[in-house]
Amino acid sequence: MYKYVIKRLLVIIPILLFIIFIVFIILNITPGDPASIILGRDSTPEAIEKLTIELGLDKPVLVRYFLYIKDAFTLDFGKSYRSGQPVFKEILAKFPTTLELAFLSVIGAAIIGIPLGILSAVKQYSFLDISLTVSALFLASIPGFWLGIMLILVFSLSLGLLPSSGIGGLKYFIMPTLTLALPSAAWISRMTRTTMLETMRMDYIRTAKAKGAGKQKIIWKHALPNTLLPVITMLGMTFAALLGGAMITEIVFGLPGVGNTIVTAIKMKDIPIVMGSTIFLATLFMLIMLAVDLVYAFIDPRIKAQFK
């Protein structure tokens, strides 16, 4: 297993280099001059030119790319154009908010989605199954920003139960968590249902039934462990995606997270922050997927044997 982990960690390096290249080139060929944005409309051409040279933006794009890679290997990711703070100092200051939101959302999605998926599979083709299917399709198709705004209108403006924006305690995360968890729960519910139905048709389930095993034992002891394998993958991917994909939700609810920081950095053409955030989140995503594979090995011995 150690060899497998080392191989996966080594694969991260070329993937990161490719991601850095694509994002760096896109940021540098899109319209917008960072020096002009930083100094504002009233700045003089001389001041803009001076700042451009100070930031190293007067060099060709490929030269800047290789210089960035060189500095990145020494863990120097530059400083924010906007705040002057080291990139990772600014990102790590915002990350706890995003991490808490993603963690609460994926836990909520699992708590809602897995039981409903099992119930839907057990009650296949019943009124309950059809109702849950329709509800899941509805939730999965709702845009996140619309759901967030509707929650604000109901629970903040109409009922006055929850704060509409900002951060200051667990209650500030209730609506953002629901905004992210409900659509994710819909997908997890459908995945659980499909996998459970496939598992219930396996030969070892028929054998357990023939030996007189009760329905509850068959579901919870025999079928559920194998059902959860693809669901765990989906939960891992959902968690990793939420770490970098909760931008709109963070903006709607005014949460000072990494997603909000990235959007602001893109508007300000703050290239170091965008690049640092991309590297940070891409690395996290790949490490989380590696962790999911290792969890597989503990759940299913057959997969563990493949790591040797």
N, C-alpha and C positions, 0 to 999 in steps of 0.2 A: 504493500500500500504506500510505503514511503516513496518508492520510485514513481508511482503514479502521481502522487502529490507534487513531487519535484518537477516531473514532466509538465504538469498542468501549470505550475508557476512559471516555468521557462517559456511556455507558449504565450503567456501574458505580455511578454516584452515586445515581440514583433507586432502583436495586435495593437498594443498601445502606440507604437511608432506609427502604424498606419492611421490610427484614429487621430493622433496629433497632427500628422501631415494634412489630412483632409480638412480638419477643423481650422488649422492655421492658415491654409491656403484660402479657404472660404472667407474667413474673417478679414484677410488682407486684400481680397479682390472685390469685396462688396463696397458700395459707395459709402463715403464718410471719412473725414479726417479726424483722428483722435485729438490732435493738437488744437484744431479749430473748435471741437466740441468742449474740450477742457477749458480753453481760454474764453469761450463765448463769442457772440457776434461782434462785439465792440473791439476785439483784439486786432492789433496791427499785423500786416504781413510779416514784418521783421520778427515780432514776438512768436508768431506761428512757426516760422522757419527755425528759430532758435530752439523752441520746444521740440520740434520734429527731430532735429539733430540730437538733442539730449536724450530723447526716447529711442534713438536708433532707427527711426522710421524712414530715414533717408537712404538706407541700404536696400539692395534688391531683396525681393521676397525670399528667394532660396537661401541667400546668405543669412537672413534673419532666422529662417527655419533651423539651419544647422547650428547657429549660435544658441538658439533656444534649446535644442536637443543637448548641446554641450553643457549648458547651464543646468538643465533638468537632471542630467546624470550626477551632478553634484548637489542635487536637491535644492537648487536655486531656481525658483519659478517666478522671480521678479516681484515687482511691487505694483499695487493697483494704481492706475492712472488717476483715478478719482480721489482716493483717500490717502495714497502714499504708504499704506500699510503693506507688509509682506502678504503675498497672495494667500498662503495657507493659514496665516493668522486670522485673516478675515473670513475665510471659508469655514474654518473650524469653530469660529465664534458663532456662526449661523447654523452649523450642522446639528447641534442638539435639538433644535426646534423641528427640523426636517426629520430627524431620526425618530423622535417621539411621535410625530404625526404618522409616519410610515408604519412604525411598530403597532400603534393603536389601531390603525386602519386594517393591517393584515390580520391582527388578532380578531378584530371585529368581523372581518370577512370570513375567517375560518369558523368562528362561533356561529355565525348565521348560515353560511353556505353549506358546510359539511352535514349538519343534522338535517337540513331541508333536502339536500340531495339524497341522503339515505332514505328519508321518509318518502320522497317522491319515487325512488326505485322500488321500495317495498310495496307501495300502493300504486304500482304501474297501471296506467290507463284509467285510474279512478278520477273522480271530480277533483280531489285534492291534488293529484299529479298534474292534471290539466291546468288548474289554477296556479300552481307553483311555476309551471312552465311559462305561462303567459306573463306572470309577474316578473320572472327572471328575464325574459326577452324585453319587457318594458324597461326594467332597471338598467339592463346592459346597453340599451340604445339611448339612454338619456345623456345629454352632454353634461359634463361635470360642472361647468360654470352655471348652467341653468338650474341644476339641482341645488347648488350652493345658494344661489339667489333666492330660490323658493323657500329654502330652510330659513334664510334670514328674514324673509317677509313673514313667515308663519311664527317662528319661535322668538324672533327679536322684536320686530315691529308690531305684530298683532298681539302676541301673548306676553311679550316682555320677559321671557324666561331665561334667555341666554344672551350673552354679549355678541354683537354682530361682527366685531373685529378686534384685533389686538391680541396680546398675550399677557397672562397674569395668573394662570391656574388651570386646573383640569377642565373646568367648565368652558374655557375658551377653545378647547380641542373637540368638544362634543360634535358640533355641526361640521367642522372640517373633516373629522373622522368619518361621520356618516356619509358625507359627500364622496369620499374615496372608497369606503367599505361597502356600501350598498351595491354599486355596479360590479365591484370585484366579487362580492358574495354571489351575485347572479351567475357569473362565469364559473365559479367554484362549485356552485350547486349543480349546474348542468354537467360539469366534468365528473363530479362525484356520482351523480345518477347514472351516467353512461358507463362509467367504470364498474359500478356496483352491479349493473345489469349484466355486463360481460362476465364478471367474476361469478355471479350466481349460476351461470351456465357451464361452468368448468366441471370437469370430471370429479375432482376431489369434493366438490360441493354435493354432487349426486351421491357419492360414496358416503359422505357424512349423513345425508338424509336417509340412505338405505340402512345405515347402522342405528337409526332411531334418534339422531341428535335433534334437539328442539330447535325451533325457528330462531329464537333469540340467540342461542349458542352459535348457530350457523352464521348468522349475520355478524355478530360482534367478535367471535373468536376466529372463524375461518375466512369469511369474506372481507371484513373490514381492513385487516392488515394489508392485503394485496390491493384493495381499492385505493388505499391512501398513497400508494407509490406515485402515480402520476399527479395526484392532488398536491403532494409535497413539492413536486417540481413546480407546479403552478403557483403555489404559495411563495416559494423562493423567488420565482421570476416576478411575481406581483410585488413582493417586498423590495426587490432590487429596482424595479421600474418606478415604484412610488418614491424612492429616494431621489430620483432625478426627474420624475414626471409629475410631481405635485405642484408645478409652477402656477397653473391657473388657480388652483384651490388656495394656494398661499396668497396670491394676489387678491382674490375675492374676499378672503377673510383677514387680510392685512397681517399675515404671519411673517415675521422676519426670518425666513428660512433660506436655504441654499437656492431653491427655485426662484424665489423673489429676487435674490441677489444676482442670479444669472440673467434674468430678464432686464434688470436695471443696468447690468454691465453691458449687455448687447445694445441697449439704447444709447449708452454713453461711449460705445466702441472701446470699452475697457478690456482690451485683448488679454492681458495677463490673468484677469479674474475669470474670463470665459475659458481660457485654456486650462488654468488650474482646476476649475470646477469640472471640466470635461475629463481630465486625467483622473481626478479624485473619484468621480462617480463611475467612470468606466472600470477602474481598478476594483472598486467596491462590488460592482455588478459581477465581475468575473470571480472574485473571491467568494461571493455568496453562492454562485452556481457551483463552485468547487465544494463548498460546505454542504450543499444539497446532495451532491453525489456521494459524499462521505456518510451522510445520514442514511442514504439508500443502503449502504453496505451494512449498517447496523440493523436495519429493518429486514433486509432480505439477504441471507447467507449466499445465495446464488450469485448475487452481484458482487459480494465481497470476494468471492473466488476469482472473479475476473480481474481484480486489482493486483493479484499476485503475479 
